[in-house]
Structures are given as structure tokens and as C-alpha cells.
Amino acid sequence: MRVCVLGAGVVGVTTAYLLTRAGHDVTVIEKAPGPAEGTSKANGAQLAYSYVEPFASPKTVKNLLNYFLGSDPGIKLGLTLKPSYWGWGLKFLNNCQSSKYQKNFDEHKSFAKLSRNTLSEIESEMPSGAIPRTGKGKLVIVEDKKSFHGLLASSRNSAEEAHVRPLNKAECIELAPTLGRNNRPIYGGVYCDTDEALDTQTYCSVLLSTNIRNRKPNLRFNEEFQSLILDQGRVSGIKTDNGTFEFDAVIACLGGDLNSVLRDYIKPLPIYPVQGYSVTLPATVDAPVCSITDLKHKFVIANLGEKIRIAGFMDTNLSPTRSEERAKELLETARRLWPGIADYNAEPNFWIGQRPMTPGGLPIIQESKTPGLYINAGHGSMGYTFAAGSAARIVELIGSV
Ligand SMILES: Cc1cc2nc3c(=O)[nH]c(=O)nc-3n(C[C@H](O)[C@H](O)[C@H](O)COP(=O)(O)OP(=O)(O)OC[C@H]3O[C@@H](n4cnc5c(N)ncnc54)[C@H](O)[C@@H]3O)c2cc1C
């Protein structure tokens, strides 16, 4: 089949890879000059299968007032009159109910398993080390006993359960010695030795340059999708700013742009932008090799080789000026809590990204009401980790040649 993948973020690139592997003739259309220039660009860089708890939970409801009042340092929920926000918010609250949360969490865990297995399969056909890793292992730290027990419970039945082990404070400091250099409270953490980190742009470049069973997807950057061409209601091609082209199927991997780009073809899907930030700095010799999740302060740290990426916070509806301040707050929080892991005096490379969040946290992967148009979007905080599983689901829907 001639398949068009719209969008070359981590989701589009991985989808294009697996569809090519399944024998389809794949073309990727991306408006940016290269892959991973949208939300995928400077994210937390973590392939983290061991800890995939959805944000919509009973715990989140208890803290909502703090998030709205701005008293939680990691989450600031600004208000807006936009109906899409309120519609999404009601669905989000519905997903916070205990039974829904548990169901979503179980699905997150099976999605993580599928993703982990699919990426392993992809790599088994490549020369060893073709997709390099700069960070190995992941440590999630917490400051109190209650959070520690919550964390242990969350890791149960995870994709990597066999590799997850609880650590006391001294063991956390052994893995990340700078933790012992300030007197912040640490209760303990969990460590998973199979989680990994790698810059998403490197990941995408490797996938796009690999020969996949002697084929490669056709890449068209700097080209913007404009509309579908339909034949008796079925997709028969697309129109871009470069012309019209025939395709048998179109897979929309448009992240947070999905609803606006496809407004003429689909009913708006519940995907809301939840803003996050990152700052990338030169690494020091004290940089931890493993990734870190600092659960209370809601940010992650990833080792990217010569650089360290600090990414996190979850905000909605902030002004551009407040957003810039928040990126700086992330840097200052990391400087205070994680001294010495990065050269904090170097010029910081700030980035602001929008997580395309669904209310329950799982991506939307389906054929739309327009035959031949498929959706693979709404990956929220987990798009890099879940990209391989999502691509596998699309191949299941479309079939192999
Ligand atoms: C601060 C932060 C940290 C994060 N950390 C992690 C992490 O550590 N691990 C993890 O798993 N996930 C993480 N995420 C989430 C992850 O980054 C996202 O879920 C993921 O990038 C979404 O990928 P995507 O391909 O769906 O969207 P995008 O990367 O946004 O790709 C969509 C693409 O569509 C293109 N496009 C839009 N309109 C058109 C058009 N008309 N024509 C052609 N192309 C078009 C855009 O240019 C874009 O490249 C993080 C997110 C943030 C914000």
C-alpha cells in the first residue's frame, strides 16, 4: 500500500519505520526542516518503561486546588475560558476516579510492555548498538515514606518489574553522589537497570537512515500537509504546499496539531497541550549515568553524553512571559537540588514544549470515520516511550503486505 505518514516527531518516525518494515511504500510529510522539531525536540529523552503512572488519578484530584492556586512548584494550572479546556477537564476528572485510574494504569503498563518488546524487535534487525544509549538505568527518588510505598506499588506489574529494586537513601546517593552534597530530604527510591536515555533527534535520525529490509521511507521535509483528497468518501491522496499526491492510506501523527490540521475531517479529539520545559547544559564528571525522576519536584534528568537534559513541570494556559519564567524556575530548582551534575554557569539551552495529553493519558490510535485516514496521536508525557507500541498498533490496523 502507498502510505503517507503526516508528521516526523518520534511517533511519526517510528510509525514510518514499522510500516516500511511491514512492506508498505511509505512517505513521510513534515513541515519542519527535519525530524523531531515539535514536542519531540528537547524532551526528557527517557525510554522509561518501569514507571508509567497516569497523571489522572485520585491523588491528583486531592492536589488540584494547589495546582490552580499556584502553590505546587511543579504544576501550575492557569485558567482559560476556552471550551476545549473545560471539555477536556471534565473528561480528565472522570478519569481520576479510582476504577478508571486503575484501568488506565494497567493499560499504560501493557502499552509499555508492547513498546519495549517492539523496540527490541526493531533493534534485533539492526547492527548491534545502532541505536546508541547515553543514559543507562533510571532512579526515581522520593522524599518521604508514604511516597516511597506509593512508588513501590506503582512499579508492581510494570513492564520491567523484574528489574526494579527498592533503594534506601544511602543506595540512592551511591548511584547519584551529588544527592549527598546538600541537605535536602531523601527517603529512598526505586531503580530500574533496563530503562534508558537517548536524545530523541538522534533516535529519529538513526531510524530514518536505516535500511529496513532493503527499503527506506521516502522523506519530505519542509512540506506542509493542507488537505485530503477523497474518492467516494475514501482517502485517495493528499494536497500539500508542493502539489497533490496519491496515497491509499494516511496516518496522522501530528501530536498537538492534530485537531487544527484535520478540522475538516474529524470531530475534535480530547487532546490538550500541557506545557513542559527543558534546559540542556554541559555535563560534568559528577553527572549521573542513570536517568533520574525527582518525583516531588516533577522533573527528570537525562544523561545525553556530553550534555545533561533537565526536563519537566506541567502547566496549562500560562502567558508567554510566565512560561519563560517557568523555564528559568526549572533551571534554578535543578541547580538547588542537584548541584554539580551540570555546568550551571554555561549558557543554558532552554526549550518549551506542549505535551499532547488525552484525559486518561493513553494515545488515540484508530481509523477515523473517513476510511483510509488513521490517527496516532495524544501521547502526552510518554510519547517517546510509547512510540514503538503505537506504531505496532497502527501496523495491526493496516496490516502487512
Ligand atoms: C518537557 C517534556 C518532557 C518530556 N519527556 C519525555 C520523556 O522523557 N519520555 C517520553 O516518553 N516522553 C516525554 N515527553 C512526551 C513526548 O515528548 C511527546 O509525547 C512526543 O514528543 C509526542 O510526539 P509526536 O510525534 O506525537 O508529536 P510531535 O513531536 O509534536 O510531532 C508532530 C509533528 O507534526 C508536524 N506537523 C504539524 N502540522 C503539520 C502539517 N500540516 N504538515 C506536516 N507536518 C505537520 C510537526 O511539525 C511535528 O513535527 C515529554 C514532553 C515534554 C513537553
The ligand as an ORCA input file, in Angstrom:
! r2SCAN-3c Opt
* xyz 0 1
  C       9.099     18.696     28.893
  C       8.730     17.376     28.257
  C       9.439     16.238     28.618
  C       9.077     15.000     28.073
  N       9.829     13.907     28.385
  C       9.507     12.691     27.862
  C      10.304     11.548     28.170
  O      11.315     11.631     28.855
  N       9.916     10.344     27.669
  C       8.784     10.210     26.903
  O       8.449      9.093     26.527
  N       8.051     11.289     26.541
  C       8.383     12.531     27.005
  N       7.656     13.645     26.672
  C       6.498     13.475     25.785
  C       6.912     13.372     24.320
  O       7.886     14.339     24.026
  C       5.680     13.558     23.410
  O       4.660     12.682     23.804
  C       6.065     13.233     21.971
  O       7.129     14.050     21.560
  C       4.892     13.426     21.013
  O       5.398     13.093     19.739
  P       4.560     13.278     18.412
  O       5.378     12.714     17.313
  O       3.174     12.773     18.624
  O       4.387     14.875     18.275
  P       5.415     15.946     17.686
  O       6.802     15.656     18.082
  O       4.883     17.289     18.038
  O       5.308     15.710     16.111
  C       4.228     16.189     15.330
  C       4.825     16.694     14.032
  O       3.786     17.067     13.140
  C       4.284     18.119     12.339
  N       3.187     18.826     11.676
  C       2.197     19.565     12.237
  N       1.375     20.056     11.296
  C       1.838     19.617     10.101
  C       1.402     19.780      8.736
  N       0.317     20.500      8.425
  N       2.121     19.183      7.759
  C       3.230     18.443      8.066
  N       3.683     18.260      9.315
  C       2.991     18.829     10.330
  C       5.008     18.998     13.361
  O       5.932     19.857     12.741
  C       5.677     17.942     14.236
  O       6.999     17.656     13.847
  C       7.990     14.905     27.161
  C       7.309     16.067     26.775
  C       7.672     17.297     27.306
  C       6.958     18.537     26.860
*
